[in-house]
């Protein structure tokens, strides 16, 4: 802005130029070029009623004269006499949206030819440029403020869920212990049945807490902990997950096709968590009258493929790009007991194993999540994978 005002004074010969914020009751200098010792600094104010900017504001048009003493309109006007000026130009500054901001103005005690079309056009171009710059800076400031607010909110939320998840473990362990006691009361079938229901519920709650803590660690910098090791029978470990979820959903049919012959190098617990989340998602959102199909097999090149299929209503194409985002749910999705973290945790686990997680979904072919992970035989395995 100072450079622009210097250009104005240099091209017109006028000794004072300013950008002013003008309202109905105030006139405030935002930027000033003063070569005639007018005495006004940035932030300085004038009584708006003593200026001609208020007239330019009302008309939304330039006010300009070359020689106030000889001008038929302004020779008796109070402003030239009050400020001892002969030449004057003031052009409104309008933001792109049409909102008035103030004026770009220049004055001089000498009569100068500033009313010619070239000079007025220069002022109008500079005023338009200032208006666009103001709008851009305000938009940028609003965006930065919103981003800072969002970051602060996200950090506070992540800290909260981390503390909450940690503090929920102890009471949940107590509830789980009571459920085990009820299950063992075989002499009271109803009590045992209630105990089994509580046990299934606490297992699901424990999985939700694990997801919350994993996500919070990842967002707060400690990362998703992955501890690869030689796993002699990964297939059996994955079958355990299928059996647990089948027990928790006795009314659903789960088909299992797991063929993993060789030893693999992976984090067995995380692979179980991956399968549990994918399978739980399929049981929650899949059609209840169709089976959920789990497939896992070793592939050439030291890779492992795990896929879970379900029928039912497909994922909308517009939602496909967002399903792995944390906390995200479709706007028309009914709450089904989750936190919206399961698939995000799955993507983190797969990434930590150097793999990829894909999804395909249609009414004809159903919905299939496919994870491809880089695993090797135990003898050829590398060191521990980095945290994600």
N, C-alpha and C positions, 0 to 999 in steps of 0.2 A: 504493500500500500504506500509506503513512503516514496518508493521509486515512481509509482504512478502519479503521485501528486507533484513530484519534481518535474516530470514530463509535462504536466499541465502548465505549471508556472513557466517553464522554459519555452513552450510553444506559443503561449498566449501573452507572455510578458507580465502577467498578473503576479502580485506580490504575496498573495495569501490564497491557499487552497485547503479544503478540508472535506472529510467525509463525516457527516453528522447523522446521529440517530435522532429522529424527530417524531414526537408523539403529539397528542393534542395539548399536552401541558408542559413538555420539556424539549429542549434543544441541547444535545450533548455531543461534543467533539470526540470522534473515535480515532481519527488520524489527522495530523496537521502538517502543512508546509508553510512556515511563516518567515518570509523574507522582508517584511515591512514592520516587524515588531508590533504586530497587532495585539500580542499579549495573551493569546488563547492557547492553552496546551491541551494535549489529549486528556479527556476526562473533564475538561472545563465545560461550563454550561453558560448559555445565554437565555434571557427571557424570550421564550418562543414567540411572544406577541410582538417583539421588537424586530423580528427577522422576516425576510421574504420567503423563507423556506415553508412557512405555514401556508402561504398562498400556493406554492408549487405542490405541496402535499394535497391541498384541497382540489386543485385542478388536475393533478397527475400530469402536468405539462411543464416544460422548462419556463423559467422566468429569466429574462436576459435584457440588459440594456448596455449601451456603449458609453453614454454620457448623461448621467442622471440630471444634471443641471439643465440640460436642454431637452430632455425627454418629456413629451407631453403627458405621459401617464405617471412617471415617477419623480418629476421635478418637485412636486409638493408632498411626496411620500415621506413618512417619518423615518424609515429605515436608512436611506442614503444620508439624510441629514444627521441622524443620531450617530452613525458609525463613520461619517466623513468619507463616503465612497462615491466614486463616479462611474466605474465600470463594475458590472456584476453579472454572474451567471449561476443558476441553480437548477439542477436536473434531478428529478425523482429517481430513487433507487428502488426498483421493484423486483422482488424475488420471482423465480420462474412460475411459482404457483399463483402469482398475482398479488401477493401480500406486500404492502408498502413498508419499507424499512426506514428510509430517511432521504438525504440529499447529498449529491456531489456538488459542491459549490466553490466559487472563487470570487475574490473581490480585489479592488485596487483603488487607491485614492486618485489615480490618474484616469482620464478617459482613454479607453482602449477598444479597438474593434473586435469585440467578442460575439457579436450577434450574427456574424456571417454563417452561412450554411455549413461550411467545413468545420468551424470551431464547435458549433452546436452538435454536429454529428459525432465529433470526437468525444464530447462530454457524454452524449447518449450511449455511445459504444462502451466507454469506460464504466458508466453507471450500470449497464447491463452486465458487464463482466463482474463488477462488484456484487451485484445481486446473485449471480450464479455461484460465485465463490462463497458467499454467505450461506446459501442453501446447501452447498456441498459440505462445508465445514460443520454446519448444524447436523446434517445427516450423518456425517462421520462420527461426530461427538455422541449422537444418540445411539449409533451402532456400538461404539466402544463402551458406552455406559451400560447398554443392555448386555453386552458380552461379559463385562466385569460382574454384573449382577448375577448372570447365569453361572459364571464360574464360582462365585461365592456361594450361591445356592447349592450347586452341585457338590462342592467341597463339604459344606455343612451336612448335606444329606448323606454323603458317603461316610463321614465320621459318625453320624448318628446310627446308620444301619450297621456299621462295624461294631459299635458299642452295644447296640441292641442285640445283634446276633450273638455276640460273646456272652452277654448276660442271660440270654435265654437258654443257654446250654445246661446250666445247673438245674433249674426247675424242670426242664424237659427230661433230664436224666432221672429225676425223682419220679416223674409220672411214668416213665418207661419201666422203672423198677417195680412200681406198684402194679403195672400191667402184667409183668412177668409173674408176680405172685398170684394174681387172679387166674392166669392161664394154667398154672400148676394145680389149681383147685379142681381136679378132675371129678371129685365127688359132687361138685355143684356145677352142672353143665352150663347153666345160664350165666353164672359168674365167670366161668372160663370163656364163654362166648364174648362177654363184655370185655374181658381182659384182652382177647385177641383183637377185637376192634380197636381198643385203645392202643395196643402195640402197633398195629398198622398205621394208625394216625400219627403216633409219635415218630415212626420211621419216616413218614412223609414230611413231618415238621423238621426232622433232623436234616433231611435232604435240602429243604428250603433254606435252613440256616446255613448249611454248607455253601449253597449258592450265593447267599448274601455275603458271607465272609470272603469267599473267593473273589467276588466282584469288588468288594471294598478294598481288599489287598491290592488288586490290580490297579484300581483307580488312585489309591493313595501311595503307590510307588513301591510297595514291597513285592508285587508281582504274584502271578499264579504259580504256586510251588509245584514243580514237576520233578519227580525223583525216579529216573529210568533205572531199571534193573533187569536181569535175565529172568524171564517168566517161562517156566517149564510147561505150563498148561493153561494158557490164556483162555482157550475155549471153555474149559470147565468154569473158570472164574466168570466168564460172560454168561454162561448158562445159569449160574447162581442168581444173577441179576434178573434174568427172565423168570426164574422160578419165584423169586420174591414178589415181582410185580404181578405174576399170575395169581399168587396167593392173595394179593391185595385187591385183585379184580377178578373174583371167581366167576363172574357172569360174562367175562370176555374171553375170546379165543385168541391165543397167541401161538403162531407157528414159528418154530425155531429151526434155522438151517445154519449151523456153525461148523466150519471145517477149517481148523487151524492146526496144522500138524507140527510144524517146526517150532523150536524155542524162539521167542521174540524178545527184543530189547525195548521195553516201554515202562511206563508207570502204570502198573496193573490197576491200582485204585482209581486213577484218573480215567482209564479206559472203561472201567465199570461205571464210573460217574457219567461218562459220555453216553454209554448205552442206556443207563437208567433215565437220563434226561430225555433222550430221543424217544425211547419207548414210552415213557410217561406222557410225553407230548402227544404221541400217536394215540394212546388210549384216551386221553382227554378230548382230543379234537376229532378223532376218527369216528366213522359210522359204527354204532354199537352192534349192528347186525352183520358186520363183516370182520374177518380176522385181521389182526396186526401181524405183519410178517417181519421177522428179524433174520438178517443174513450177515454172516461174517466169514471171510475166507482170506487165506494168504494168497498173494499175487507175486508173479515173478519180479525180480529186482528189489526184493526186500521191502515190500509194501503190504499193508493190511487194509482191506476194505470192509467197512461196516455200514450196513444200510438198514433202514427201518421204513416199512411201507404201511400205509393205511388207506382205506377207502373213505368216501364221504364227500362233503362239500370241499372243493379245491380252494387253495389260497388265491386270493384275488391278485391278478398281475401287478396291480399298483402297489401291493403290499410286499411283493417278493424281495424287493431291494432293502426292506427295513426289518425283516423278521429276526435278524441276528443282532439288532440294536438293543441295548439294555433298556428295560422298563417299557418297551414299546408294545402296544396292543392296537389292533385295528379299532377304528372308532365304533364299529357296529358289533364288536366282540363282547359277549357276556363274560363277566368275571367268573373264572373257573378255579379259583383257589391258588393260582400261582402268582408270582411276582413279576413275570416278564423277564426273568434272568436266565432261565434254563438253556435256551438256545444260544444266548450270548456266551454262557460258560462253555457250552459245547464248542463253539468256534475258538475260544481261547485254548481249550485242551488240544484241539486238532492242530492249531497253530504252533503250540509248544512242542508238538511231536513232528513238526516239519511237514504238515499235511494240508489238506483242503477239505472244506465242508460245502456241499452243494445241495440244492433242493430243486425238485421238479414237481409240478402239481397241475393236474387237469381233471375234469370230470370223468373222462374216459379211462385214464391211466392211473388215477389216484395220486396220492402225495408220497413222495419218496425223498428221504434225507440220506445222503451218501457221504460218508467220511472216508477219505483215503489218507492213511498215515504212513510216514516213512519209518519202518521198523526193520531191524536186521536180526540175524541169528545171534544168539547170546555170545558165541565165540568171537564174532566180528564186530560187536557193538562198540560204538564210540563212548566217550565220556558223557557225564550227565548233560542233558539239554539245558539251555538257559531258561531262566524264568521269563514269563510273558506277562 
